[in-house]
């Protein structure tokens, strides 16, 4: 089964919320709303009361995570502010009240009336009397457009944002400029203009840093999204985690942190770590559920389900999806392709589970969705890939080839090498299913070439990042050393002057003392210089050793990666060779060889994916090996029990132990249960600090009488006994109500 997944970056339901919030200068927590109310009660000056009434009205208008909206209270507060200003007659307050009214009208659904109010403010301020308010008005006007993410809509919105920027520049409104450039980056990100968006978010960060704006989680999140779009997942994860940390520091627990949690999950998923991604998707889902945002709930549900599929738990994914559908009403709008997410998720599940008739309806719906000319390129790619997998699984090879070519053209148009590699992987599946093995090898080699190139580029980027970080830390350390030296010299001079003042009447003694001090100082200075040189040399050596150690780790990982790729290539070649054989015995021998190589390949895959390239986590490895053997054999009637302690082994022990376990489980599956029903138990534990025991038991038919493992001519048994000897271990086999194999090795 092919568990390869494509996830679309953006959760649709979140976008509307963030454009609404970012369109205003601020947002409020419940604590800030309470503080505004307390200030209003104690305020005495009318101008201060007017400002506080407007801010409180905005607080009640915005639906934040920890307080509900109250449009009636907001309208009442603005009326009070207007009545108070009729007496005070502050020109600036007139504009602020009109702006807050427009904001309230838009939030309460009266968009046409709100738009007219904003246009009247712009006409009023075009003479340049208040550029700051004019900038806010243009900014607010950019939000009176559909959130359909079509190119024309985005262009119109960016035009108004640029007019706002012009006004804010004249007013010197640094913080508002930072906000404008952040939204521009978001808009250009939506239409795949990543270079433009990257420049704009860098400008936004510059303005925010100048104004000491603390809530930078949205900026860091946008950096993460842009690096994600460029397939630089390591850099993307770094920025997304920075955004998550900043949001937590700012006590931001609303829908924005929901988006950040989702983006962290998506990035970890792309880095082939679905187990680590799942908690972040679940955190985001809990926030969306509490906010009753069903569009976001269904978008996040698709990510959770696809993560279950990647973890080879599709049945759990289907159960989770059905529970969400039962608990939450499906959105009645499809502004953000939420319906497409639902269709895609169902089709993915039913394809993986082999329930093709159940998936046919969702396949037809995705075909229709993919034809929409306004569809985002990444969503179209996601739909194409699910369609292709379904067509290959149902053996509709002609249409599968049609969509493969269409998807290839799509990925080449946006220079998405990662997407192109996925397309070659699907093409390999099609060629293999059709028996076109020569073409299949060509496609898999193209995929590996792209994957290896991307991996090397990521390593080069990491090297540059580490080098910049090292140089920065070195300069800061040099500055600290110089400061300490200067302070020490100043203190020494002050001490000498004090001594001279106190010992004027004993000049001769002072002269002798000065000579002694000078001599001692010279000796100490020489020792200090020698020690400083030694410290610098030691520091340089440590840096060189650390760099060599990192390079060694990278090289070792690369070796394991190449070994794994070569083993997979040999497995594929053996698979093609078996297609030309008629001899059943030869075919079975090839299948056994493939299985043994897969057990070794899994070891090397674990090593190059792990941070520690010297040891294997046997608990995870054994679980994955059992899942692999269950997939290639018919084990529907066999129950597997695992009792694996957390044990780490180096390669010299992990590879032989993996091969032994592969042979024992395979023998149990093939020979122990004539009826196809039974239990297999696998346990690994350390009975003492210096030994390790592997036990494999089944309740099958048992071994023949007078069976001798060490005298057996079976290749599998000879392999087991030879590997046990290699590990300097002991082997015990007993047959009582099944077979029990106990292997003890030094640990």
N, C-alpha and C positions, 0 to 999 in steps of 0.2 A: 504494500500500500504506500502511496505517495502522500506524505504528511506535509508537503511544502505549502506554506501559507503566504499570502500577500496581505499586508495590513495598510489601509489608507491612513495617512497621517492625522487628519483633522477630524475631531468629533463634531458633527454638524450642529447639534443643539447648543454648543458652547459659543459659537461665533456670534449669534445674534446678541446674546447677553453681553459679551465683551465689547462689541461695538457700541452698545448703548451706554455702558459704564464708562468706557474710555472717552466717549464724546463729551463728558462733563469733567470739570476740573478736579473733582474729588469724589470719594465715596466714604461712607460712614459705618462705623461699628455701633453696636448698641451702647457701649460705654461712651463713645464720642457724642451720641445723641443725648444721653443723660447729662453730660457735661455742658452741652449747649443750652439745655433747658435750665440748669442751675445758674449759668451765667446770665440768662435772660431775666431770671427772678431778681438778681442782684444788680442788674444794669440800671443806671440812672440817666445817662445821656441818651437823647432820642436817636442820634446817628448810630450809636452802638446797638440800641434795641432794634433798629431797622435791619442792620446787618445780621444780627442774631436770628430775627424772625425769618429772613430769607434763607439762611443756612438750615434752620429747623424745617422749613418747608421742603428744601431739597432732601433732607434726611428722610422725611416721610414719603417723598416721591420715589426714592430709589429702593428697589427690593433687594436688600442685602441678605446675606446668609443667616444672620442672627436676629433679624427683625422684619416684620411684615410691612407692606406698603399701606399707607392710609391717605388716599387722595383727598378725602374730605378735610382732614386736618391740615394737609398742605395748602389747600385752597383757602381755608380760614386764616391761616398764618399770613399768607400773601395779602389777603384783604386787610388784615391788621397793619401790615407793613405799609400798604398803600395809603390807608387812612392817616397813619402817623406821618408819612412823608408829605401829605397834602398840607399839613401844618408846618413841617420843617422845610419843604421845598428844596431838596437836595437833587440836582440834575443827575448825578451819578447813580443815585438810588433808583430813579425812574427807569434807567436802562437795566439795572440789575433785577428789578421786580419784573419787567417785561420778559427778560431772559428766563427767569425762574418760572414764569407762567408758561412760556413756550415749552420749556422742559417738562412741566407737569402735563400740558396738553398732549405732547407726544407720548409720554409714558402711559397716560390714561386712554390712549387709542384715538384721540381727536387730532390726527396728524395734519389734516388739511388746515384746520384752524391754527394749529401750532406753526405750520409752515408760513402762513400769512403773517403771523406775529414776528417771526424771524426776519422775513423780507422787509417788514416795516422798520425793524431795528436797523437793518443794513442801510436802508434809504436814509434813516435819521443820522447815521454815523459816518456816511461816506465823505463828509467834509473834513474828516481827520481830527475831530475834536477829542475822540476817545478811541485810539487804535487798539487798546487792549480789549475793550468790549466788542469792537468790530471783529477782531480775530475770533473771539468766542462765538459771535453770531455766525460767521462763515463756517466755523467748526461744527456748530449745531446744525446748520443747514445741510452739511454733508451726510447727516443721518436720516434725512427725509427721502431715502431711496430704498428700493427693494433690496433685500439681502439674498439675491439670487446668484451672486458671484459671477455674473456674466461680464464680459470684458467691457462693454459699453457702460454698464453700471459702475464698475470699478473706476473707469476713466473719469466719469462725471464726479464721483466722490473725491478722487485725487485732485481734480481741478479746484474744488472748493477748499480742500486742505491746503493747497498751495497759496490760495488767496488768504487763508487764515495765517499762514506762515509769514507772508509779506506784512500783514498788520502787526503780528506779534514781534517781528524784527524791529519795526519802527517803535513799538512800545517798550522794547527791551525785556519782554516777558520770557525769561530763560526757561522756566519750568514748563510753560505752555509750549514752547518750541520743542522741548524734549518729548512731550506727549504727542505733538503733531508728527514728528519724524518716526515715532514708534508706530503710530497708526498707518502712516505711509508704507513702512516696511511690511506691516501685516497685509495691507491691500496688495502690494506687489508680490508678496509671497503667494497669495491666493491665485495669481495669474502666472505663476512660475517664473517671474522675473527676479531670480535669486541674487544676481550680482547687484542690481539696483537696490533690492531690499537690504542686502548686507551693508552697503554704504550708508543707507538711511538709519539703520539701527545703531551703527557706530556713531553717527552724528547725534542720535537721541541719547545715547549713553554719555557722550561728551557734555551735552547740555545739562543732563540730570546730575552729573558729577559736579559741575560748576555751581548748581543751585543746592547742592547737598541733599538732594531728594532721596529719602531712605527706601522707598518702596520700588526696588529695582527688579522684583521677581518677574514682572512682565517682560522687561528688556532681556533678562537672561534666558527666559523661556523662548523668546523670538530668536535669539542666537542659536539656541538648541534646535529649533525647528529648521532654521536655514542650513545648519551643518548636517542635520538629518536628511534634508532634501538633496544635499550634495554627497550623500552616502558616507560622510565622515562621522560614523556612529560613536567613536571614542570621544571626539570633541563634543558631539551633541550631548552625550551622557554627562560629560563634565559640566556643561552649562545648565542642563536640566536639574542636576543635583544642586547646583548653586542656586537656581531659582527656588527649588524646594526648601533649601535651608533659609534663604532670605524670607520666603513667605512665612515660615514658622517663626522666625525672629520677629516679624511684623504682626504676628498673630492673625495672619490672613487665612481664614479657614473657610472661605466661600468657594464659589464656582471656579475662580481662577486657580486655586490649588487643585481642584478637580481636574482641570485641563493639564496642569503640570504633572500630576500623578499619572495621568493617561500617557503623556509624552515620555515620561521616564519608562513606563511599561513598554511602549512601542519601541523605544531605543534598545532596551534590554532584549526584547524579542528579536530584533534585527541582529543582535550580537549573539544569537543562538542560545539564549538563556531564558526559555519560557518559564521555568520554575521560579526564577527571580522576578520575572515580569508580572506574574499572576497577582501577588499581593498589592502591587501598585494599581492594577486595573480594578481590583476589588475595593480599594480605598476610594478611588474616583467614583465607582458605582454607588457606594454608600452615600457620598455627598449628593450625587444627582438624584438619588431616591429621596433623600431628606428635602431636597429643593423641589420635588415633584416635577422635575424636568424629564418628561417621558421620552422626548426625542433623544436626549443625551443618554438616558437609561438604555435605550435599545442600541444606540451606537456603541456604548461600552460593553453591552452584553455580547455583541458580535466579537469584540476583542477577547473577552473572557472565553468564549466558546472556541475560538481559533487557537487560543493558548492550550486549552484542554486537548485539542486535536494534535497540536505539536508535541504534547506530552504523552501521546498515544493513549488518550482516554476519551475517545469520541462519544462513548455512551454517556459518560458523565457530562460532557458538553451538551448533548441532546436533552438530558434531564434538567440541566441548569436553564437552558433556553425555554423549555416548556414551563418551568416554574416561574420565570420572568413574565412570560406571556399570560399566565394565569393570574399573576399578582398585579401587573401593570397594564392599563389599557393602551393599545397601539395608538401612536400619534395619528390624528386625523388630517395632518398636513404632510406634505413631502417637499418642503422648501429646501431641505439640505440632504436629499437623497437618503433619508432614513429608511424608506421602504426598500430601496436598493440594498442597503445593509442587511435588512431582514432576509430578502430573497437570497443574497449571496451566502449568508450564514447557513440557511437551511440547505441550499444546494451543496455546499461544502460538506456538511454533516452527512447527508444522504449518499453522496459520492463515496466518502470514506467508509461508510457502513455498508456499501454495496446495495443500498435500497434505491435502485435507479428509477423504479416506477414512482416512488414517493417524491423523487427529485425532479421529475419531468416538468411539473407545473412551474417550479422556481427557475428551471432552465429557460423555459419559454419567456418568463417575465424578465430575466436578465438579458435575453436577446433583444427584447424591445427597449429596455433601458439603455443598452450599449449603443443604440442607434441615435440617441439624443445628441444633436450637434453641439449643444451647450454644456455637455458633460465634462467635468474636470478630467484631465488626462490621467491622473493617478487612479481615480475611481474607474475610468474606462479600462485601464490596465488590470485592475482587480477583478472586474467583471469578466474580461477576456480570459484570464487565467482559470477562473472557476469553470467557465464554459468549456475551455479546452480540456480540463481534467475530466469533466463529465463525458465529453465526446470520446475521449480515448478509452475511458472505462466502459462505455456502451458500444465500443468498436465502430463508431461513426467516423472513420479515418479521413474521409474526404473533407467533411466540414471541419474536423480538427486541424487539418493542414491549412485550410482557408483562414481560420482564426489565428493560427500560429504566425502566418505571414503578416496578417494585419497587426498583431501585437508586436512583431519584430519591427515593422515600419514605425509604429507608435513610439517604441523605446528609442529607436535611432533618431527620431525627430527631436527628442529632448536630451539626447546624449546620456541616457540612464544605463550605464554599464551593468549595474547590479540587476536591473530589470531584464536586460538582454541576456544575462547569464541564466536567470530563472527560465527565460523563454527557451534557451538551448536545452536546459534540463528537461522541460516538457517535451521538446522535440525528440530528445533521446528516448523518452518513454514511448512516443508514437512510433519511432523507427523500430524499437525493440518489439513492440506489440505486433508490428507488421512483418517482422523477420528481416528488416533491412539493417543488418548488423554493421556493415561497412559505414553506412550513413550515421548509424547510432554512435559509433566510435568517434567519427568526425565531430558530431554535435557535443559529445561529452568532453572532448579535448578542447573545444572552443569555450565551453563553460569553465573548465579548469583554468584555462589561460587567463580569462577575465578575472576569476576569483583570486588567482595567485598575484596578478598585477595589482589588484585593489589592496590585497593584504600587504604587499611590499610598500605600496604608497602610504598606507596607514602607519607602517613601521617608520618610514622616513619622516613622516609628520611628527611622530612621537619623539624621534631623536632630536629634531629641531626644537620641539617644545621643551625637552629636558635641557638642551643646551642653553636656550634663552633663560630658563629658570635658574640654571647654575650660574650664568654670568651675572644675572640680577642679584642673586644672593651674595656672590663674591664682591660685587661693588659695594653693596650695603655693609658687608663685613669690614671692607677696607676703610669705609667712612667711619665706622664705629671705632676701629683701632686708632685712627688719626685723632678723633675727638678725645679718646681716653689719654693719648700721649700728650696732647696739648694741655688738657686739664692737669695732668701730673706735673708738667713743666711749670705751669703757673703756680701750683701749690708749692713746689720746691723753691721757687723764687721768693714767695711770700715768707716761707719758713726761714730762709737765709736772712732776709731783711730783719725779721723779728729777733733773730739771734744776735745780729750786729748791734741793734739798739740796746739790747740787754747787757752786752759785754764790752761796752766802749772802754771802760776803765782797765780792761785786761787785754790790750791790743796784741801783745806778744803771744799770749795764750791762744787768742782767737786766730792769729796767723798760723800757729802750729796746727790748731784744730782744722783750719781751712785746708791746709796742705794734706792732712790725713783724710779729711772728707773728700778732697779732690781725687786723691789716690784711690780711696775706696769706691768713689763714684765711677772712676775710670774702669776699675776692675768689674764693678757691677754692670756698667754699660757694655763692656766687651762680652760679659756673660749673657747679658740680655740680647745683644745682637746675634750671638751664636745660637742661643735658644730660639730666637725668632726665625732664624734661617732654618733651623732643624724643624720647627713647627710648620713653616711654609712647605718644606720638602715633604714632611709627613702628610700634610693636607693634599699636596699635589699627587702623592702616591695613592692616597686613599681614593681621590677622585678617579685616578686612572684605573685602580682596582675595581671600583664600583662600575665604571663604564665597561671594563672588560667582562665583569660578571653579568651585566645586562646583555652585552653582545653575545656572551656564551649562552645565556638563557634563550635569546632569540634564535641563535643557531640551532640549539637543541630542539626547540619547538619546530623550526623549519625542517629539521631532519625527520622528526616524527610525522610532520605533515606530509612530507614527500613519501615516506615509507607507507603511510596510510593510503595515499593516492595510488602508489604503485601496486599495493595489494588489491585495491578496488579495481584497478585496470586489469590485473591478472584474473580477478573474479569475473569481470565482464568478458574477457577473452575466452575463459573456460566455458562461460555460458553460451557464447557463440559457437564454440567448438562442439558442445553437446548437441546443438541443433543439427549437426551433420552426421551424428552417430546413430546407428540402428541397434547397436549392442546394448542391452539394458544394463548389463554388469558394468560396462565402461561408463555409461551415463551416471549410474549410482556412485561409482568411484569419483567421478568429476564433482558430483554434488557434495560428497563428503569432503573433498579437498576444498571446495568453495566455503563450506561451513567452517572448516578449521581456519582458513585464511581470514574469514570474517571475524572470528574470535580474536585473532591477533590484530586485525585492523582496528577493532574497537578499542584495544589497549592504546594504540598509537594515537587514535582520535582523542581519547581522554587526555593523553599527555599534552598534545599541542593546544588543546582548549583550556587546560588547567593553568593556574598561576604557578603551581609547583610542578616543574617538568621532570622531577626525579621519582615521584611516587604516584601510585594509583589508589583512588578511593574504591576499595573492593566492594563496599556496600552498593554504591551506584552502579558499578561495572557489572556485578552479578545480576542485579535487577534488569539491566538493559540486555544482557546476554540471554536471560530466560525469556524476555519479551521477544527477542529476535527468533529464538528457537520455536516459540509458540506460534509466531507468524508464519514460519516456513513449513511447519507440520500441522496436521489436523489434530489439534489438542482440545477440541471442544468438550470432550468427556473427561479430561484429566485436570485435576485440581493441584495447583502448585502452591506449596507453603514455603515461606522464606523466614529464616531466623538468622540474620546477618548482623554481626557486631560491627561498629565503625572501626575498620582495620585499613591501614595504608601499607602497601608493599611497593618495593622498587621493581623495575622492569624485569630483572633477572628472575624474580619469583612470581610476578604477576602473570607473565606470558605462559610459563609452564602450567601454573595453576588454572589459568583460563582455558587452556587446551584440555586439561584433565576434566574440568567441569563440563566442558562442551561434549566430550566423549561420554561421560557418565549420564548426563541428561538425555542425550540423543539415544543411547542404548535403552534407557528406561522407556522413552517415548515409542521406539520402534519395536522393542521385543517384550516388554514387561506386561503389556495389557492386550491380550488377543481380542477382548471385547471392546477395546477403546475407552474403557472407564477405569479410573483409579486415582491414586494420590501419589505425588512425588514431593518429598521434603528435602530442602537444601538448607544446611546450617553451616556457619563459619564463626568460630569463636576461639578465644585464647585461654586455654585452661590454666596456663602459667605464664609468667613474664617472658619465657624463652621458647614457647612452643605455640603452634597454631594447628587447629583441627578443622578439617573439611569433612562433612558427613552428608552423603546423598542416600536417601532411602526411598523405596517404593513398596507398595503392597500388591505387587503383581504376582506372576506365576512362579517367580524364583529362578534359580540357576539349575542346570542339569546336574545329575548326581556325579560325584567325583570330578567336579569342575576345578581346574587348576589355572588360576590367572597367569602364573609365571610360565606355564607350559603351553598356553594358548597360542594358536597360529593366527588369531584374529589381529589385523593391523591396529584396531582400536585398543585392544587389551595390551598389545606390545607397546603401543604409544603411551598408555597410562603407566605401565610398570617402568618403562624407560624414563619417563619424566619424573616419577616419584624418586627413582634412584638418583637422577640428576639433582633433585632438591634435597638429597640426603635424608629422605623421610621414610616412613613406614606405611604399608598398605595392608589393611585387613578387610576381607570380604566374607560376609556371612549370608546364608539364605534360609530364612525362617519367616514364613508368611510374607514372602517378597525378598528383596535384596537390600542389604545394608552395606555400604562402602564407607570405611573410615580411614582417612589419610591424615597422618601427623607429620608436620615438618618443623624444622627449627625456625624461630621467629626472633 
